[in-house]
């Protein structure tokens, strides 16, 4: 039984471009999950990239507020 093709591709360059884009998305999601414990949905990746400095500045503040039980940690 052969493996089902996910994408129709004309040549190796298109196949490599598709896989490269998928790898970038997977790496981005894994980076945020391992380093900041944030699960990024695929449709919000551009928003996270645009607001990355703000998010990184807010994380220590949210952690501190969670420790003094001002904010519920879910």
KOLLUMKOL-433172 format. One record per atom (N, C-alpha, C): residue number from 1; residue in three letters; atom name; x, y, z. Coordinates in Angstrom, 3 decimals. Example, Ala and Ser with C-alpha at 12.3 -4.5 7.8 and 13.67 -1.06 7.14 Angstrom:
2
<lumba><nr>1</nr><rest>ALA</rest><atom>N</atom><x>13.190</x><y>-5.690</y><z>7.800</z></lumba>
<lumba><nr>1</nr><rest>ALA</rest><atom>CA</atom><x>12.300</x><y>-4.500</y><z>7.800</z></lumba>
<lumba><nr>1</nr><rest>ALA</rest><atom>C</atom><x>13.200</x><y>-3.300</y><z>7.800</z></lumba>
<lumba><nr>2</nr><rest>SER</rest><atom>N</atom><x>12.850</x><y>-2.250</y><z>7.080</z></lumba>
<lumba><nr>2</nr><rest>SER</rest><atom>CA</atom><x>13.670</x><y>-1.060</y><z>7.140</z></lumba>
<lumba><nr>2</nr><rest>SER</rest><atom>C</atom><x>12.900</x><y>0.030</y><z>7.870</z></lumba>
***
This chain:
74
<lumba><nr>1</nr><rest>UNK</rest><atom>N</atom><x>0.843</x><y>-1.167</y><z>0.000</z></lumba>
<lumba><nr>1</nr><rest>UNK</rest><atom>CA</atom><x>0.000</x><y>0.000</y><z>0.000</z></lumba>
<lumba><nr>1</nr><rest>UNK</rest><atom>C</atom><x>0.895</x><y>1.238</y><z>0.000</z></lumba>
<lumba><nr>2</nr><rest>UNK</rest><atom>N</atom><x>0.616</x><y>2.164</y><z>-0.886</z></lumba>
<lumba><nr>2</nr><rest>UNK</rest><atom>CA</atom><x>1.430</x><y>3.366</y><z>-0.983</z></lumba>
<lumba><nr>2</nr><rest>UNK</rest><atom>C</atom><x>0.919</x><y>4.442</y><z>-0.035</z></lumba>
<lumba><nr>3</nr><rest>UNK</rest><atom>N</atom><x>1.810</x><y>5.343</y><z>0.288</z></lumba>
<lumba><nr>3</nr><rest>UNK</rest><atom>CA</atom><x>1.467</x><y>6.437</y><z>1.175</z></lumba>
<lumba><nr>3</nr><rest>UNK</rest><atom>C</atom><x>0.622</x><y>7.471</y><z>0.437</z></lumba>
<lumba><nr>4</nr><rest>UNK</rest><atom>N</atom><x>-0.414</x><y>7.949</y><z>1.084</z></lumba>
<lumba><nr>4</nr><rest>UNK</rest><atom>CA</atom><x>-1.305</x><y>8.926</y><z>0.477</z></lumba>
<lumba><nr>4</nr><rest>UNK</rest><atom>C</atom><x>-0.588</x><y>10.269</y><z>0.359</z></lumba>
<lumba><nr>5</nr><rest>UNK</rest><atom>N</atom><x>-0.690</x><y>10.899</y><z>-0.801</z></lumba>
<lumba><nr>5</nr><rest>UNK</rest><atom>CA</atom><x>-0.062</x><y>12.192</y><z>-1.017</z></lumba>
<lumba><nr>5</nr><rest>UNK</rest><atom>C</atom><x>-0.890</x><y>13.283</y><z>-0.362</z></lumba>
<lumba><nr>6</nr><rest>UNK</rest><atom>N</atom><x>-0.222</x><y>14.113</y><z>0.392</z></lumba>
<lumba><nr>6</nr><rest>UNK</rest><atom>CA</atom><x>-0.909</x><y>15.203</y><z>1.066</z></lumba>
<lumba><nr>6</nr><rest>UNK</rest><atom>C</atom><x>-1.025</x><y>16.401</y><z>0.127</z></lumba>
<lumba><nr>7</nr><rest>UNK</rest><atom>N</atom><x>0.043</x><y>16.704</y><z>-0.588</z></lumba>
<lumba><nr>7</nr><rest>UNK</rest><atom>CA</atom><x>0.071</x><y>17.857</y><z>-1.477</z></lumba>
<lumba><nr>7</nr><rest>UNK</rest><atom>C</atom><x>0.420</x><y>17.414</y><z>-2.883</z></lumba>
<lumba><nr>8</nr><rest>UNK</rest><atom>N</atom><x>-0.216</x><y>18.048</y><z>-3.832</z></lumba>
<lumba><nr>8</nr><rest>UNK</rest><atom>CA</atom><x>0.159</x><y>17.826</y><z>-5.225</z></lumba>
<lumba><nr>8</nr><rest>UNK</rest><atom>C</atom><x>1.324</x><y>18.763</y><z>-5.518</z></lumba>
<lumba><nr>9</nr><rest>UNK</rest><atom>N</atom><x>2.402</x><y>18.220</y><z>-6.012</z></lumba>
<lumba><nr>9</nr><rest>UNK</rest><atom>CA</atom><x>3.583</x><y>19.033</y><z>-6.270</z></lumba>
<lumba><nr>9</nr><rest>UNK</rest><atom>C</atom><x>4.087</x><y>18.757</y><z>-7.682</z></lumba>
<lumba><nr>10</nr><rest>UNK</rest><atom>N</atom><x>4.566</x><y>19.802</y><z>-8.302</z></lumba>
<lumba><nr>10</nr><rest>UNK</rest><atom>CA</atom><x>5.040</x><y>19.692</y><z>-9.665</z></lumba>
<lumba><nr>10</nr><rest>UNK</rest><atom>C</atom><x>6.481</x><y>19.185</y><z>-9.719</z></lumba>
<lumba><nr>11</nr><rest>UNK</rest><atom>N</atom><x>7.311</x><y>19.659</y><z>-8.814</z></lumba>
<lumba><nr>11</nr><rest>UNK</rest><atom>CA</atom><x>8.712</x><y>19.248</y><z>-8.830</z></lumba>
<lumba><nr>11</nr><rest>UNK</rest><atom>C</atom><x>9.279</x><y>19.260</y><z>-7.414</z></lumba>
<lumba><nr>12</nr><rest>UNK</rest><atom>N</atom><x>10.546</x><y>18.936</y><z>-7.297</z></lumba>
<lumba><nr>12</nr><rest>UNK</rest><atom>CA</atom><x>11.185</x><y>18.858</y><z>-5.975</z></lumba>
<lumba><nr>12</nr><rest>UNK</rest><atom>C</atom><x>11.268</x><y>20.215</y><z>-5.280</z></lumba>
<lumba><nr>13</nr><rest>UNK</rest><atom>N</atom><x>11.433</x><y>21.287</y><z>-6.045</z></lumba>
<lumba><nr>13</nr><rest>UNK</rest><atom>CA</atom><x>11.518</x><y>22.607</y><z>-5.421</z></lumba>
<lumba><nr>13</nr><rest>UNK</rest><atom>C</atom><x>10.217</x><y>22.980</y><z>-4.716</z></lumba>
<lumba><nr>14</nr><rest>UNK</rest><atom>N</atom><x>9.089</x><y>22.693</y><z>-5.344</z></lumba>
<lumba><nr>14</nr><rest>UNK</rest><atom>CA</atom><x>7.809</x><y>22.972</y><z>-4.697</z></lumba>
<lumba><nr>14</nr><rest>UNK</rest><atom>C</atom><x>7.611</x><y>22.100</y><z>-3.472</z></lumba>
<lumba><nr>15</nr><rest>UNK</rest><atom>N</atom><x>8.001</x><y>20.853</y><z>-3.565</z></lumba>
<lumba><nr>15</nr><rest>UNK</rest><atom>CA</atom><x>7.881</x><y>19.938</y><z>-2.427</z></lumba>
<lumba><nr>15</nr><rest>UNK</rest><atom>C</atom><x>8.734</x><y>20.433</y><z>-1.271</z></lumba>
<lumba><nr>16</nr><rest>UNK</rest><atom>N</atom><x>9.953</x><y>20.851</y><z>-1.562</z></lumba>
<lumba><nr>16</nr><rest>UNK</rest><atom>CA</atom><x>10.843</x><y>21.354</y><z>-0.513</z></lumba>
<lumba><nr>16</nr><rest>UNK</rest><atom>C</atom><x>10.293</x><y>22.630</y><z>0.109</z></lumba>
<lumba><nr>17</nr><rest>UNK</rest><atom>N</atom><x>9.712</x><y>23.495</y><z>-0.697</z></lumba>
<lumba><nr>17</nr><rest>UNK</rest><atom>CA</atom><x>9.146</x><y>24.734</y><z>-0.174</z></lumba>
<lumba><nr>17</nr><rest>UNK</rest><atom>C</atom><x>7.975</x><y>24.450</y><z>0.761</z></lumba>
<lumba><nr>18</nr><rest>UNK</rest><atom>N</atom><x>7.136</x><y>23.485</y><z>0.392</z></lumba>
<lumba><nr>18</nr><rest>UNK</rest><atom>CA</atom><x>5.996</x><y>23.120</y><z>1.239</z></lumba>
<lumba><nr>18</nr><rest>UNK</rest><atom>C</atom><x>6.480</x><y>22.540</y><z>2.563</z></lumba>
<lumba><nr>19</nr><rest>UNK</rest><atom>N</atom><x>7.435</x><y>21.619</y><z>2.508</z></lumba>
<lumba><nr>19</nr><rest>UNK</rest><atom>CA</atom><x>7.951</x><y>21.013</y><z>3.727</z></lumba>
<lumba><nr>19</nr><rest>UNK</rest><atom>C</atom><x>8.695</x><y>22.023</y><z>4.592</z></lumba>
<lumba><nr>20</nr><rest>UNK</rest><atom>N</atom><x>9.389</x><y>22.970</y><z>3.959</z></lumba>
<lumba><nr>20</nr><rest>UNK</rest><atom>CA</atom><x>10.103</x><y>24.007</y><z>4.707</z></lumba>
<lumba><nr>20</nr><rest>UNK</rest><atom>C</atom><x>9.112</x><y>24.866</y><z>5.474</z></lumba>
<lumba><nr>21</nr><rest>UNK</rest><atom>N</atom><x>8.017</x><y>25.237</y><z>4.826</z></lumba>
<lumba><nr>21</nr><rest>UNK</rest><atom>CA</atom><x>6.999</x><y>26.046</y><z>5.494</z></lumba>
<lumba><nr>21</nr><rest>UNK</rest><atom>C</atom><x>6.352</x><y>25.271</y><z>6.649</z></lumba>
<lumba><nr>22</nr><rest>UNK</rest><atom>N</atom><x>6.074</x><y>23.997</y><z>6.445</z></lumba>
<lumba><nr>22</nr><rest>UNK</rest><atom>CA</atom><x>5.515</x><y>23.175</y><z>7.522</z></lumba>
<lumba><nr>22</nr><rest>UNK</rest><atom>C</atom><x>6.492</x><y>23.067</y><z>8.690</z></lumba>
<lumba><nr>23</nr><rest>UNK</rest><atom>N</atom><x>7.767</x><y>22.902</y><z>8.402</z></lumba>
<lumba><nr>23</nr><rest>UNK</rest><atom>CA</atom><x>8.767</x><y>22.810</y><z>9.456</z></lumba>
<lumba><nr>23</nr><rest>UNK</rest><atom>C</atom><x>8.873</x><y>24.104</y><z>10.246</z></lumba>
<lumba><nr>24</nr><rest>UNK</rest><atom>N</atom><x>8.768</x><y>25.247</y><z>9.572</z></lumba>
<lumba><nr>24</nr><rest>UNK</rest><atom>CA</atom><x>8.810</x><y>26.535</y><z>10.261</z></lumba>
<lumba><nr>24</nr><rest>UNK</rest><atom>C</atom><x>7.636</x><y>26.672</y><z>11.224</z></lumba>
<lumba><nr>25</nr><rest>UNK</rest><atom>N</atom><x>6.463</x><y>26.253</y><z>10.765</z></lumba>
<lumba><nr>25</nr><rest>UNK</rest><atom>CA</atom><x>5.271</x><y>26.337</y><z>11.611</z></lumba>
<lumba><nr>25</nr><rest>UNK</rest><atom>C</atom><x>5.408</x><y>25.419</y><z>12.825</z></lumba>
<lumba><nr>26</nr><rest>UNK</rest><atom>N</atom><x>5.845</x><y>24.183</y><z>12.599</z></lumba>
<lumba><nr>26</nr><rest>UNK</rest><atom>CA</atom><x>6.016</x><y>23.237</y><z>13.708</z></lumba>
<lumba><nr>26</nr><rest>UNK</rest><atom>C</atom><x>7.063</x><y>23.726</y><z>14.702</z></lumba>
<lumba><nr>27</nr><rest>UNK</rest><atom>N</atom><x>8.160</x><y>24.282</y><z>14.192</z></lumba>
<lumba><nr>27</nr><rest>UNK</rest><atom>CA</atom><x>9.217</x><y>24.785</y><z>15.070</z></lumba>
<lumba><nr>27</nr><rest>UNK</rest><atom>C</atom><x>8.719</x><y>25.957</y><z>15.897</z></lumba>
<lumba><nr>28</nr><rest>UNK</rest><atom>N</atom><x>7.969</x><y>26.869</y><z>15.287</z></lumba>
<lumba><nr>28</nr><rest>UNK</rest><atom>CA</atom><x>7.439</x><y>28.025</y><z>15.994</z></lumba>
<lumba><nr>28</nr><rest>UNK</rest><atom>C</atom><x>6.516</x><y>27.596</y><z>17.125</z></lumba>
<lumba><nr>29</nr><rest>UNK</rest><atom>N</atom><x>5.616</x><y>26.662</y><z>16.834</z></lumba>
<lumba><nr>29</nr><rest>UNK</rest><atom>CA</atom><x>4.676</x><y>26.178</y><z>17.839</z></lumba>
<lumba><nr>29</nr><rest>UNK</rest><atom>C</atom><x>5.413</x><y>25.481</y><z>18.975</z></lumba>
<lumba><nr>30</nr><rest>UNK</rest><atom>N</atom><x>6.386</x><y>24.639</y><z>18.646</z></lumba>
<lumba><nr>30</nr><rest>UNK</rest><atom>CA</atom><x>7.152</x><y>23.916</y><z>19.664</z></lumba>
<lumba><nr>30</nr><rest>UNK</rest><atom>C</atom><x>7.998</x><y>24.872</y><z>20.501</z></lumba>
<lumba><nr>31</nr><rest>UNK</rest><atom>N</atom><x>8.573</x><y>25.898</y><z>19.882</z></lumba>
<lumba><nr>31</nr><rest>UNK</rest><atom>CA</atom><x>9.386</x><y>26.893</y><z>20.594</z></lumba>
<lumba><nr>31</nr><rest>UNK</rest><atom>C</atom><x>8.570</x><y>27.590</y><z>21.681</z></lumba>
<lumba><nr>32</nr><rest>UNK</rest><atom>N</atom><x>7.383</x><y>28.054</y><z>21.317</z></lumba>
<lumba><nr>32</nr><rest>UNK</rest><atom>CA</atom><x>6.561</x><y>28.755</y><z>22.298</z></lumba>
<lumba><nr>32</nr><rest>UNK</rest><atom>C</atom><x>6.059</x><y>27.820</y><z>23.385</z></lumba>
<lumba><nr>33</nr><rest>UNK</rest><atom>N</atom><x>5.784</x><y>26.592</y><z>23.032</z></lumba>
<lumba><nr>33</nr><rest>UNK</rest><atom>CA</atom><x>5.280</x><y>25.649</y><z>24.034</z></lumba>
<lumba><nr>33</nr><rest>UNK</rest><atom>C</atom><x>6.376</x><y>25.242</y><z>25.015</z></lumba>
<lumba><nr>34</nr><rest>UNK</rest><atom>N</atom><x>7.576</x><y>25.001</y><z>24.537</z></lumba>
<lumba><nr>34</nr><rest>UNK</rest><atom>CA</atom><x>8.644</x><y>24.555</y><z>25.435</z></lumba>
<lumba><nr>34</nr><rest>UNK</rest><atom>C</atom><x>9.227</x><y>25.700</y><z>26.250</z></lumba>
<lumba><nr>35</nr><rest>UNK</rest><atom>N</atom><x>9.397</x><y>26.865</y><z>25.647</z></lumba>
<lumba><nr>35</nr><rest>UNK</rest><atom>CA</atom><x>10.051</x><y>27.967</y><z>26.352</z></lumba>
<lumba><nr>35</nr><rest>UNK</rest><atom>C</atom><x>9.112</x><y>28.804</y><z>27.210</z></lumba>
<lumba><nr>36</nr><rest>UNK</rest><atom>N</atom><x>7.879</x><y>28.976</y><z>26.765</z></lumba>
<lumba><nr>36</nr><rest>UNK</rest><atom>CA</atom><x>6.972</x><y>29.879</y><z>27.470</z></lumba>
<lumba><nr>36</nr><rest>UNK</rest><atom>C</atom><x>5.682</x><y>29.215</y><z>27.936</z></lumba>
<lumba><nr>37</nr><rest>UNK</rest><atom>N</atom><x>5.519</x><y>27.932</y><z>27.658</z></lumba>
<lumba><nr>37</nr><rest>UNK</rest><atom>CA</atom><x>4.336</x><y>27.178</y><z>28.066</z></lumba>
<lumba><nr>37</nr><rest>UNK</rest><atom>C</atom><x>3.052</x><y>27.800</y><z>27.501</z></lumba>
<lumba><nr>38</nr><rest>UNK</rest><atom>N</atom><x>3.131</x><y>28.207</y><z>26.231</z></lumba>
<lumba><nr>38</nr><rest>UNK</rest><atom>CA</atom><x>1.996</x><y>28.798</y><z>25.530</z></lumba>
<lumba><nr>38</nr><rest>UNK</rest><atom>C</atom><x>1.704</x><y>27.941</y><z>24.306</z></lumba>
<lumba><nr>39</nr><rest>UNK</rest><atom>N</atom><x>0.466</x><y>27.515</y><z>24.173</z></lumba>
<lumba><nr>39</nr><rest>UNK</rest><atom>CA</atom><x>0.071</x><y>26.739</y><z>23.002</z></lumba>
<lumba><nr>39</nr><rest>UNK</rest><atom>C</atom><x>-0.465</x><y>27.703</y><z>21.950</z></lumba>
<lumba><nr>40</nr><rest>UNK</rest><atom>N</atom><x>0.267</x><y>27.821</y><z>20.852</z></lumba>
<lumba><nr>40</nr><rest>UNK</rest><atom>CA</atom><x>-0.067</x><y>28.766</y><z>19.792</z></lumba>
<lumba><nr>40</nr><rest>UNK</rest><atom>C</atom><x>-0.905</x><y>28.058</y><z>18.732</z></lumba>
<lumba><nr>41</nr><rest>UNK</rest><atom>N</atom><x>-2.119</x><y>28.545</y><z>18.460</z></lumba>
<lumba><nr>41</nr><rest>UNK</rest><atom>CA</atom><x>-2.892</x><y>27.969</y><z>17.351</z></lumba>
<lumba><nr>41</nr><rest>UNK</rest><atom>C</atom><x>-2.282</x><y>28.392</y><z>16.008</z></lumba>
<lumba><nr>42</nr><rest>UNK</rest><atom>N</atom><x>-2.442</x><y>27.559</y><z>15.018</z></lumba>
<lumba><nr>42</nr><rest>UNK</rest><atom>CA</atom><x>-1.835</x><y>27.816</y><z>13.713</z></lumba>
<lumba><nr>42</nr><rest>UNK</rest><atom>C</atom><x>-2.354</x><y>29.114</y><z>13.103</z></lumba>
<lumba><nr>43</nr><rest>UNK</rest><atom>N</atom><x>-3.611</x><y>29.420</y><z>13.299</z></lumba>
<lumba><nr>43</nr><rest>UNK</rest><atom>CA</atom><x>-4.173</x><y>30.629</y><z>12.693</z></lumba>
<lumba><nr>43</nr><rest>UNK</rest><atom>C</atom><x>-3.740</x><y>31.913</y><z>13.405</z></lumba>
<lumba><nr>44</nr><rest>UNK</rest><atom>N</atom><x>-3.093</x><y>31.813</y><z>14.556</z></lumba>
<lumba><nr>44</nr><rest>UNK</rest><atom>CA</atom><x>-2.644</x><y>32.992</y><z>15.303</z></lumba>
<lumba><nr>44</nr><rest>UNK</rest><atom>C</atom><x>-1.127</x><y>33.200</y><z>15.236</z></lumba>
<lumba><nr>45</nr><rest>UNK</rest><atom>N</atom><x>-0.426</x><y>32.462</y><z>14.403</z></lumba>
<lumba><nr>45</nr><rest>UNK</rest><atom>CA</atom><x>1.031</x><y>32.548</y><z>14.351</z></lumba>
<lumba><nr>45</nr><rest>UNK</rest><atom>C</atom><x>1.484</x><y>33.951</y><z>13.952</z></lumba>
<lumba><nr>46</nr><rest>UNK</rest><atom>N</atom><x>0.861</x><y>34.549</y><z>12.961</z></lumba>
<lumba><nr>46</nr><rest>UNK</rest><atom>CA</atom><x>1.259</x><y>35.896</y><z>12.528</z></lumba>
<lumba><nr>46</nr><rest>UNK</rest><atom>C</atom><x>1.068</x><y>36.914</y><z>13.644</z></lumba>
<lumba><nr>47</nr><rest>UNK</rest><atom>N</atom><x>0.004</x><y>36.773</y><z>14.421</z></lumba>
<lumba><nr>47</nr><rest>UNK</rest><atom>CA</atom><x>-0.222</x><y>37.684</y><z>15.533</z></lumba>
<lumba><nr>47</nr><rest>UNK</rest><atom>C</atom><x>0.874</x><y>37.538</y><z>16.577</z></lumba>
<lumba><nr>48</nr><rest>UNK</rest><atom>N</atom><x>1.272</x><y>36.302</y><z>16.881</z></lumba>
<lumba><nr>48</nr><rest>UNK</rest><atom>CA</atom><x>2.340</x><y>36.067</y><z>17.854</z></lumba>
<lumba><nr>48</nr><rest>UNK</rest><atom>C</atom><x>3.665</x><y>36.608</y><z>17.354</z></lumba>
<lumba><nr>49</nr><rest>UNK</rest><atom>N</atom><x>3.943</x><y>36.457</y><z>16.062</z></lumba>
<lumba><nr>49</nr><rest>UNK</rest><atom>CA</atom><x>5.189</x><y>36.992</y><z>15.507</z></lumba>
<lumba><nr>49</nr><rest>UNK</rest><atom>C</atom><x>5.212</x><y>38.512</y><z>15.592</z></lumba>
<lumba><nr>50</nr><rest>UNK</rest><atom>N</atom><x>4.071</x><y>39.138</y><z>15.331</z></lumba>
<lumba><nr>50</nr><rest>UNK</rest><atom>CA</atom><x>3.997</x><y>40.595</y><z>15.356</z></lumba>
<lumba><nr>50</nr><rest>UNK</rest><atom>C</atom><x>4.131</x><y>41.137</y><z>16.782</z></lumba>
<lumba><nr>51</nr><rest>UNK</rest><atom>N</atom><x>3.564</x><y>40.444</y><z>17.753</z></lumba>
<lumba><nr>51</nr><rest>UNK</rest><atom>CA</atom><x>3.526</x><y>40.927</y><z>19.136</z></lumba>
<lumba><nr>51</nr><rest>UNK</rest><atom>C</atom><x>4.513</x><y>40.211</y><z>20.056</z></lumba>
<lumba><nr>52</nr><rest>UNK</rest><atom>N</atom><x>5.505</x><y>39.566</y><z>19.513</z></lumba>
<lumba><nr>52</nr><rest>UNK</rest><atom>CA</atom><x>6.457</x><y>38.784</y><z>20.298</z></lumba>
<lumba><nr>52</nr><rest>UNK</rest><atom>C</atom><x>7.135</x><y>39.597</y><z>21.412</z></lumba>
<lumba><nr>53</nr><rest>UNK</rest><atom>N</atom><x>7.643</x><y>40.815</y><z>21.148</z></lumba>
<lumba><nr>53</nr><rest>UNK</rest><atom>CA</atom><x>8.292</x><y>41.566</y><z>22.235</z></lumba>
<lumba><nr>53</nr><rest>UNK</rest><atom>C</atom><x>7.341</x><y>41.901</y><z>23.377</z></lumba>
<lumba><nr>54</nr><rest>UNK</rest><atom>N</atom><x>6.109</x><y>42.241</y><z>23.056</z></lumba>
<lumba><nr>54</nr><rest>UNK</rest><atom>CA</atom><x>5.130</x><y>42.593</y><z>24.089</z></lumba>
<lumba><nr>54</nr><rest>UNK</rest><atom>C</atom><x>4.790</x><y>41.367</y><z>24.933</z></lumba>
<lumba><nr>55</nr><rest>UNK</rest><atom>N</atom><x>4.599</x><y>40.239</y><z>24.273</z></lumba>
<lumba><nr>55</nr><rest>UNK</rest><atom>CA</atom><x>4.263</x><y>39.006</y><z>24.983</z></lumba>
<lumba><nr>55</nr><rest>UNK</rest><atom>C</atom><x>5.392</x><y>38.608</y><z>25.921</z></lumba>
<lumba><nr>56</nr><rest>UNK</rest><atom>N</atom><x>6.629</x><y>38.696</y><z>25.450</z></lumba>
<lumba><nr>56</nr><rest>UNK</rest><atom>CA</atom><x>7.769</x><y>38.316</y><z>26.285</z></lumba>
<lumba><nr>56</nr><rest>UNK</rest><atom>C</atom><x>7.915</x><y>39.236</y><z>27.492</z></lumba>
<lumba><nr>57</nr><rest>UNK</rest><atom>N</atom><x>7.574</x><y>40.515</y><z>27.335</z></lumba>
<lumba><nr>57</nr><rest>UNK</rest><atom>CA</atom><x>7.645</x><y>41.437</y><z>28.467</z></lumba>
<lumba><nr>57</nr><rest>UNK</rest><atom>C</atom><x>6.534</x><y>41.176</y><z>29.479</z></lumba>
<lumba><nr>58</nr><rest>UNK</rest><atom>N</atom><x>5.383</x><y>40.711</y><z>29.011</z></lumba>
<lumba><nr>58</nr><rest>UNK</rest><atom>CA</atom><x>4.231</x><y>40.491</y><z>29.896</z></lumba>
<lumba><nr>58</nr><rest>UNK</rest><atom>C</atom><x>4.318</x><y>39.186</y><z>30.681</z></lumba>
<lumba><nr>59</nr><rest>UNK</rest><atom>N</atom><x>5.040</x><y>38.201</y><z>30.171</z></lumba>
<lumba><nr>59</nr><rest>UNK</rest><atom>CA</atom><x>5.075</x><y>36.889</y><z>30.832</z></lumba>
<lumba><nr>59</nr><rest>UNK</rest><atom>C</atom><x>5.602</x><y>36.935</y><z>32.260</z></lumba>
<lumba><nr>60</nr><rest>UNK</rest><atom>N</atom><x>6.712</x><y>37.643</y><z>32.547</z></lumba>
<lumba><nr>60</nr><rest>UNK</rest><atom>CA</atom><x>7.148</x><y>37.697</y><z>33.959</z></lumba>
<lumba><nr>60</nr><rest>UNK</rest><atom>C</atom><x>6.135</x><y>38.394</y><z>34.866</z></lumba>
<lumba><nr>61</nr><rest>UNK</rest><atom>N</atom><x>5.453</x><y>39.391</y><z>34.345</z></lumba>
<lumba><nr>61</nr><rest>UNK</rest><atom>CA</atom><x>4.436</x><y>40.093</y><z>35.138</z></lumba>
<lumba><nr>61</nr><rest>UNK</rest><atom>C</atom><x>3.280</x><y>39.153</y><z>35.462</z></lumba>
<lumba><nr>62</nr><rest>UNK</rest><atom>N</atom><x>2.820</x><y>38.393</y><z>34.459</z></lumba>
<lumba><nr>62</nr><rest>UNK</rest><atom>CA</atom><x>1.733</x><y>37.441</y><z>34.696</z></lumba>
<lumba><nr>62</nr><rest>UNK</rest><atom>C</atom><x>2.152</x><y>36.344</y><z>35.674</z></lumba>
<lumba><nr>63</nr><rest>UNK</rest><atom>N</atom><x>3.402</x><y>35.915</y><z>35.581</z></lumba>
<lumba><nr>63</nr><rest>UNK</rest><atom>CA</atom><x>3.895</x><y>34.896</y><z>36.510</z></lumba>
<lumba><nr>63</nr><rest>UNK</rest><atom>C</atom><x>3.883</x><y>35.433</y><z>37.939</z></lumba>
<lumba><nr>64</nr><rest>UNK</rest><atom>N</atom><x>4.338</x><y>36.660</y><z>38.110</z></lumba>
<lumba><nr>64</nr><rest>UNK</rest><atom>CA</atom><x>4.363</x><y>37.277</y><z>39.443</z></lumba>
<lumba><nr>64</nr><rest>UNK</rest><atom>C</atom><x>2.947</x><y>37.461</y><z>39.984</z></lumba>
<lumba><nr>65</nr><rest>UNK</rest><atom>N</atom><x>2.017</x><y>37.868</y><z>39.137</z></lumba>
<lumba><nr>65</nr><rest>UNK</rest><atom>CA</atom><x>0.633</x><y>38.018</y><z>39.575</z></lumba>
<lumba><nr>65</nr><rest>UNK</rest><atom>C</atom><x>0.014</x><y>36.674</y><z>39.938</z></lumba>
<lumba><nr>66</nr><rest>UNK</rest><atom>N</atom><x>0.411</x><y>35.628</y><z>39.236</z></lumba>
<lumba><nr>66</nr><rest>UNK</rest><atom>CA</atom><x>-0.078</x><y>34.292</y><z>39.554</z></lumba>
<lumba><nr>66</nr><rest>UNK</rest><atom>C</atom><x>0.434</x><y>33.801</y><z>40.882</z></lumba>
<lumba><nr>67</nr><rest>UNK</rest><atom>N</atom><x>1.673</x><y>34.166</y><z>41.212</z></lumba>
<lumba><nr>67</nr><rest>UNK</rest><atom>CA</atom><x>2.261</x><y>33.743</y><z>42.481</z></lumba>
<lumba><nr>67</nr><rest>UNK</rest><atom>C</atom><x>1.596</x><y>34.409</y><z>43.671</z></lumba>
<lumba><nr>68</nr><rest>UNK</rest><atom>N</atom><x>1.145</x><y>35.650</y><z>43.493</z></lumba>
<lumba><nr>68</nr><rest>UNK</rest><atom>CA</atom><x>0.456</x><y>36.309</y><z>44.605</z></lumba>
<lumba><nr>68</nr><rest>UNK</rest><atom>C</atom><x>-1.051</x><y>36.066</y><z>44.525</z></lumba>
<lumba><nr>69</nr><rest>UNK</rest><atom>N</atom><x>-1.456</x><y>35.157</y><z>43.633</z></lumba>
<lumba><nr>69</nr><rest>UNK</rest><atom>CA</atom><x>-2.844</x><y>34.715</y><z>43.465</z></lumba>
<lumba><nr>69</nr><rest>UNK</rest><atom>C</atom><x>-3.776</x><y>35.847</y><z>43.088</z></lumba>
<lumba><nr>70</nr><rest>UNK</rest><atom>N</atom><x>-3.267</x><y>36.799</y><z>42.325</z></lumba>
<lumba><nr>70</nr><rest>UNK</rest><atom>CA</atom><x>-4.093</x><y>37.893</y><z>41.819</z></lumba>
<lumba><nr>70</nr><rest>UNK</rest><atom>C</atom><x>-4.805</x><y>37.457</y><z>40.545</z></lumba>
<lumba><nr>71</nr><rest>UNK</rest><atom>N</atom><x>-4.141</x><y>36.561</y><z>39.779</z></lumba>
<lumba><nr>71</nr><rest>UNK</rest><atom>CA</atom><x>-4.693</x><y>36.050</y><z>38.528</z></lumba>
<lumba><nr>71</nr><rest>UNK</rest><atom>C</atom><x>-4.759</x><y>34.538</y><z>38.650</z></lumba>
<lumba><nr>72</nr><rest>UNK</rest><atom>N</atom><x>-5.871</x><y>33.929</y><z>38.220</z></lumba>
<lumba><nr>72</nr><rest>UNK</rest><atom>CA</atom><x>-5.987</x><y>32.481</y><z>38.234</z></lumba>
<lumba><nr>72</nr><rest>UNK</rest><atom>C</atom><x>-5.164</x><y>31.898</y><z>37.116</z></lumba>
<lumba><nr>73</nr><rest>UNK</rest><atom>N</atom><x>-4.338</x><y>30.890</y><z>37.426</z></lumba>
<lumba><nr>73</nr><rest>UNK</rest><atom>CA</atom><x>-3.579</x><y>30.189</y><z>36.406</z></lumba>
<lumba><nr>73</nr><rest>UNK</rest><atom>C</atom><x>-4.390</x><y>28.998</y><z>35.927</z></lumba>
<lumba><nr>74</nr><rest>UNK</rest><atom>N</atom><x>-4.661</x><y>28.964</y><z>34.623</z></lumba>
<lumba><nr>74</nr><rest>UNK</rest><atom>CA</atom><x>-5.449</x><y>27.853</y><z>34.068</z></lumba>
<lumba><nr>74</nr><rest>UNK</rest><atom>C</atom><x>-4.571</x><y>26.850</y><z>33.436</z></lumba>
***
